Every structure is written in structure tokens, then in C-alpha cells.
Amino acid sequence: MKKIIWIMWWWELSSKIDLKNAYELWKFSALNNFVTLTWWRNVWVMNEALKWAKENWWITVWILPNDNKNSCSKYLDIPIFTNMRSWRNYINALSSDVLIICWIELWTSSEISLWLKAWKKVILVWLYNEANIFYKKFWKNNVFIADNSNEAIKILKEIF
């Protein structure tokens, strides 16, 4: 059975370094036959992830929080419209094997907690030191900290 990895990059102000890290993580996931989840939106790094996936012949699937077809990326093959808003994140938490989080703010922090409550592995990439300390303190065996995509890939190899 394939492993599902959610690579989460939410922030709209992604830098060239963010894009490079994201690309390397998606590339690693593809080459190792993982199923990679990302956001459905037609903006920011998530659209680039879906574009890259589509260009490399992946089928893209996402569980959406609403029913707004206009917000979907043109690279998304199978949108699953739930109208569950944030509740759909728990479905993602239960169905994913590991979460790679590359940005921390209000929404992503709630999603990290859902993953950890489901006893899933979380790799924090390039987050604030305070966030790393907080999550590592409470879930030390399931939280892994990386400074870049290369370190995250090394951790993924150790986990799987």
C-alpha cells in the first residue's frame, strides 16, 4: 500500500527558497511512489505543487472544505467537495501517514495538532524555533525537525 504524505505550504509570500524546498520534497515523494497531498487552491505554492504533479503524470486528489469550484487549481483532477470547512482536516489527518509542514500560523497549527492527536508523524521544516520547541515538547516521538528539504528527505527515509 502506498504511503500518503501531506506537504503543507500555506503562505502566500513563499520565497524562491520555499519553492525550491517544496519542489525537492514533491520530487522525492514522486520518485519514491508516495501519494502527495497539498492544497487545492489555484494560488501560491500549492498550485505549483499540483502543476508539478500534473506535469509528471500524477493524479491529483483533494478533499475540499467548500463547494467553490472556481477556487480549484486547473491541475486538480479529482476534487472532493465536502462543505466541511476545517473539519475536513481530520479526514486528511486520519488518512495520511506523515505531515510535512513548511509554514506555521493559526490554521496550520490546528492541523498539526490533529495529526499528532491521531499519533501520526510530523516533520516541521524551517519553522519558528518556538513552534519546534512546543510541538517537540508534547509529542517528542512523533515530531521531527528539519531546516530544509534535504533534512526532511533524510527524516522521511528513516521513518519509512
FENGI-V786463 format. One record per residue. RES is the residue in three letters. PHI is phi in degrees with one decimal (NA if undefined). BURIAL is # if it has 16 or more other ideal C-beta (glycine too) atoms within 10 Angstrom, else .. Layout:
res=RES phi=PHI burial=BURIAL
res=RES phi=PHI burial=BURIAL
This chain:
res=MET phi=NA burial=.
res=LYS phi=-72.5 burial=.
res=LYS phi=-88.7 burial=#
res=ILE phi=-106.9 burial=#
res=ILE phi=-120.3 burial=#
res=TRP phi=-99.3 burial=#
res=ILE phi=-98.6 burial=#
res=MET phi=-105.4 burial=#
res=TRP phi=-135.6 burial=#
res=TRP phi=-95.8 burial=#
res=TRP phi=-70.8 burial=.
res=GLU phi=-75.6 burial=.
res=LEU phi=-101.4 burial=.
res=SER phi=-62.8 burial=#
res=SER phi=-89.1 burial=.
res=LYS phi=-62.5 burial=.
res=ILE phi=-66.2 burial=.
res=ASP phi=-58.4 burial=#
res=LEU phi=-61.7 burial=.
res=LYS phi=-65.1 burial=.
res=ASN phi=-59.5 burial=#
res=ALA phi=-61.7 burial=#
res=TYR phi=-58.0 burial=.
res=GLU phi=-64.3 burial=.
res=LEU phi=-67.4 burial=#
res=TRP phi=-65.9 burial=#
res=LYS phi=-61.5 burial=.
res=PHE phi=-58.7 burial=#
res=SER phi=-59.8 burial=#
res=ALA phi=-65.0 burial=#
res=LEU phi=-67.5 burial=.
res=ASN phi=-106.4 burial=.
res=ASN phi=64.2 burial=.
res=PHE phi=-83.8 burial=#
res=VAL phi=-92.3 burial=#
res=THR phi=-111.1 burial=#
res=LEU phi=-101.0 burial=#
res=THR phi=-151.2 burial=#
res=TRP phi=-69.4 burial=#
res=TRP phi=-91.7 burial=#
res=ARG phi=-65.9 burial=#
res=ASN phi=-94.5 burial=#
res=VAL phi=-139.7 burial=.
res=TRP phi=59.4 burial=#
res=VAL phi=-66.8 burial=#
res=MET phi=-63.1 burial=#
res=ASN phi=-64.5 burial=#
res=GLU phi=-64.1 burial=#
res=ALA phi=-63.9 burial=#
res=LEU phi=-65.1 burial=#
res=LYS phi=-62.1 burial=.
res=TRP phi=-60.4 burial=#
res=ALA phi=-59.7 burial=#
res=LYS phi=-64.1 burial=#
res=GLU phi=-64.8 burial=.
res=ASN phi=-107.7 burial=.
res=TRP phi=67.8 burial=.
res=TRP phi=-83.3 burial=#
res=ILE phi=-92.3 burial=.
res=THR phi=-106.4 burial=#
res=VAL phi=-130.8 burial=.
res=TRP phi=-151.4 burial=#
res=ILE phi=-93.5 burial=#
res=LEU phi=-93.7 burial=#
res=PRO phi=-80.9 burial=#
res=ASN phi=-140.3 burial=.
res=ASP phi=-124.0 burial=.
res=ASN phi=-84.6 burial=.
res=LYS phi=-65.3 burial=.
res=ASN phi=-70.6 burial=.
res=SER phi=-86.6 burial=#
res=CYS phi=-73.9 burial=#
res=SER phi=-66.8 burial=#
res=LYS phi=-68.9 burial=.
res=TYR phi=-92.8 burial=#
res=LEU phi=-86.2 burial=#
res=ASP phi=-81.4 burial=.
res=ILE phi=-125.1 burial=.
res=PRO phi=-84.0 burial=#
res=ILE phi=-111.2 burial=.
res=PHE phi=-82.7 burial=#
res=THR phi=-112.9 burial=.
res=ASN phi=57.0 burial=.
res=MET phi=-93.8 burial=.
res=ARG phi=51.2 burial=.
res=SER phi=-68.8 burial=.
res=TRP phi=-61.4 burial=.
res=ARG phi=-64.5 burial=#
res=ASN phi=-64.2 burial=#
res=TYR phi=-69.8 burial=.
res=ILE phi=-60.7 burial=.
res=ASN phi=-61.8 burial=#
res=ALA phi=-62.6 burial=#
res=LEU phi=-73.5 burial=.
res=SER phi=-97.8 burial=.
res=SER phi=-95.5 burial=#
res=ASP phi=-91.7 burial=#
res=VAL phi=-151.9 burial=#
res=LEU phi=-113.3 burial=#
res=ILE phi=-109.5 burial=#
res=ILE phi=-111.5 burial=#
res=CYS phi=-119.0 burial=#
res=TRP phi=-161.0 burial=#
res=ILE phi=-120.0 burial=#
res=GLU phi=-161.7 burial=.
res=LEU phi=-55.3 burial=.
res=TRP phi=-69.6 burial=.
res=THR phi=-68.7 burial=#
res=SER phi=-65.9 burial=.
res=SER phi=-67.3 burial=.
res=GLU phi=-69.4 burial=#
res=ILE phi=-58.9 burial=#
res=SER phi=-62.1 burial=#
res=LEU phi=-61.0 burial=#
res=TRP phi=-61.7 burial=#
res=LEU phi=-68.2 burial=#
res=LYS phi=-64.9 burial=.
res=ALA phi=-91.0 burial=.
res=TRP phi=59.8 burial=.
res=LYS phi=-96.2 burial=#
res=LYS phi=-82.0 burial=#
res=VAL phi=-130.6 burial=#
res=ILE phi=-109.6 burial=#
res=LEU phi=-96.0 burial=#
res=VAL phi=-110.8 burial=#
res=TRP phi=59.0 burial=#
res=LEU phi=-96.4 burial=#
res=TYR phi=-60.1 burial=.
res=ASN phi=-58.0 burial=.
res=GLU phi=-61.9 burial=.
res=ALA phi=-67.0 burial=#
res=ASN phi=-57.1 burial=#
res=ILE phi=-63.6 burial=.
res=PHE phi=-58.2 burial=#
res=TYR phi=-68.4 burial=#
res=LYS phi=-66.0 burial=#
res=LYS phi=-62.3 burial=.
res=PHE phi=-90.0 burial=.
res=TRP phi=-134.8 burial=#
res=LYS phi=-58.9 burial=.
res=ASN phi=-83.6 burial=.
res=ASN phi=-114.4 burial=#
res=VAL phi=-110.3 burial=#
res=PHE phi=-124.0 burial=#
res=ILE phi=-117.5 burial=#
res=ALA phi=-132.0 burial=#
res=ASP phi=-89.7 burial=.
res=ASN phi=-162.0 burial=.
res=SER phi=-65.1 burial=#
res=ASN phi=-61.6 burial=.
res=GLU phi=-66.7 burial=#
res=ALA phi=-63.6 burial=#
res=ILE phi=-64.9 burial=#
res=LYS phi=-60.5 burial=.
res=ILE phi=-64.8 burial=#
res=LEU phi=-57.8 burial=#
res=LYS phi=-62.6 burial=.
res=GLU phi=-70.4 burial=.
res=ILE phi=-68.1 burial=.
res=PHE phi=-106.6 burial=.
